[in-house]
Each structure stands twice: as structure tokens, then as C-alpha cells.
């Protein structure tokens, strides 16, 4: 499917006269398979992936908050693909069944602690916030507070 969609993307770009450079990718955890997903993203020319994150918690699933090159373990070769791990995901902080911190100060405090750990090693704080999580004033306020913490 990625090859098919990559081909469609390249044809559309050619028709429009724009460079066909797919920027980044983030795969839903239900569709993400190691190592197949990384190899396929590399094959279609995606340069950056941001799929590595925890579903039920915020933090460092990859053990780092810095970009790192990916490797195809089956073919034993370096990929052109770089992983930029996602450190904070909205649902991981707020929902019951995850950290369950809701939209208040506890959620912002948890985000602040992780942000400080990223800053301490001069890493990147990659935040995933679903647009469906910006439907109420409380949702928007939490989003702003996490970004500004």
C-alpha cells in the first residue's frame, strides 16, 4: 500500500510540477510493524519517521529524544530514514487506561518534567496532538500549556 500511495504521490507531484519529496511519517501503532514499516518508508523516499512513542505513557520509548538513523536488520543495511521519536502524545497523558492525568495541572507537570529531561541533553521534544483533541476550550488550554511549559 505504501508503494502504491508513494507512486500516486510522485505522479501527482509530477503533474503539478513540484518536487516529489515526502517529508515525514507517523504511523498509528496498530499499523506499525518493526522492521517492515521502516523499510517500506525508506523505499518510498520518506526521510523522517516519528512513530516511536508509548501508547500509555509519555517518555522515551527509544531511550532517547534525539534523532537517530534507522537500520534494516533483515537486509543488514543502513536506511536513509531517520527516526525522531515522539516524546509526548495527548492521549498518553490524559486518558484513563494511560497516565489518566486529565486536562489539569498534573498533565502539564508531567509534560514539563519530560521537557526538562529533553532540554538537559539538548534533545528534541516531539509532541503529537490529535486535532480531535482540540474540540473544547479545556482541550485547547491543555495543548497550549503543554507547548508552553
N, C-alpha and C positions, 0 to 999 in steps of 0.2 A: 504494500500500500504506500509506503514511503517513497519507493522508487516511482510509482505511478504519479503520486502527487508532486514529487520533485520534477518529473517530466512536464507535468501540466504547468507548474510554476515557471520553469525555464521557457516554455513555449509562450506563455502569457507575457513574460518579460521581453522576449524577442519581438513579439507583436507590438509591444508598446515602445520598443527601442530603449529599454532601460537595462542596466546590468543585472544579471541573474545571480545575486549574491544573498542566499538565505542567511540571515543573521544568526538568530538564536532559537533554541528549542527548550520547551519544558514539557515533559511527558507526565501524564497522570500516572500515579503509582499502580493503578490496575492494568495499565498497558505497558509499563516499563519492564523490560527483561534484560538482565545482565547476562552475557555481553552483547546479545543480538541488537538491542536498541542502539547502542553506541556505534557499532559497526555500520548499521544502516544509516544513521545520521551522517556519519563520515562519508559514506558512499554518495549521498545526495548533496554533499557540499555544505552542510551546516557546520559552522565554525565553533559555536559555543552551545553547551547544554547546561541547563540549570535545574535538572530533575532531582539531584541528590538532596533529599531532605527527610526529616522524620514526619510521619503521619500524625503521631500522638504527642509530640513534644517539640519544642524549639531546641536548637543547638547544632552541634557539629557532627552530622551523620558521617561525613567523610573524614572526620578528625581534623579538619582544617577549615579556615574561612578564606583561603587564598585559592586562586585559580590553579589548576594543575592539568597537565596533558593526560590524555587517555590512551590506553593501550589495548589492542585486540589480543586477548590471551589465546584465542583459538588459532589465529594466523601468525601469532608471535611477531607483531609489528606495531610500531607507533602509529596512532591515528593523528589526523590533522585536527581533531576535535579536542577542545578544551572544556573541562568541567569548571563551572563557577557554582559551587554548592549553595543552595538556598538555606539560609540560617533560620529565618522566621516565616512561618505560614500562619495566616489568620486563624484557621480552624484549629490548629495545633495549640493555640493559646486559649481560645475562648470556649470551645465546645465541651460538653460533658462527654466522657469517654476518651478525652485527651487531657490536657492540663486543667481544663474546666475553670479557667480564671475569669470568664465573662468579659464584660466591656469596661471594667473599672481599673482602679489604680494597681491592683495585683497584676493584671495583664501588662500594664505599662512598666511596672517594676521588673517583671521577668524579662521583658524586651530590653530594658535599659541594662540589665546585668549582662545579657548576651552581647549587646552592642559594645559595652566596655571591654569585654574579652576580645572582641574583634579589633577594637582600637589598640589594645595593648600589644598586639602582634602586627599592627598595620595591615590588617586583613580587610576583606570586603563584607559588608553586611547586606546580603541579598535578601529582600523581603518579597514574599508572594502574597498578594492580597487580591482575592477574587472580587470582580465587580458586583457579584451578587451579595457581597458582604458590605455594600455601601448604600443600603436602601433606607436606613433610618438615621436620624441625627446622632444617636449613640454610636452607630457603626462608624460614621464619618469622623466623629470625635476620637474614637479609639484609634482609627487609622492615622489621623493627624498626630495624635500623642505618641504613637509608636515611631512614626517617622521623625518626630522632633525630640525624642527622649535622649 
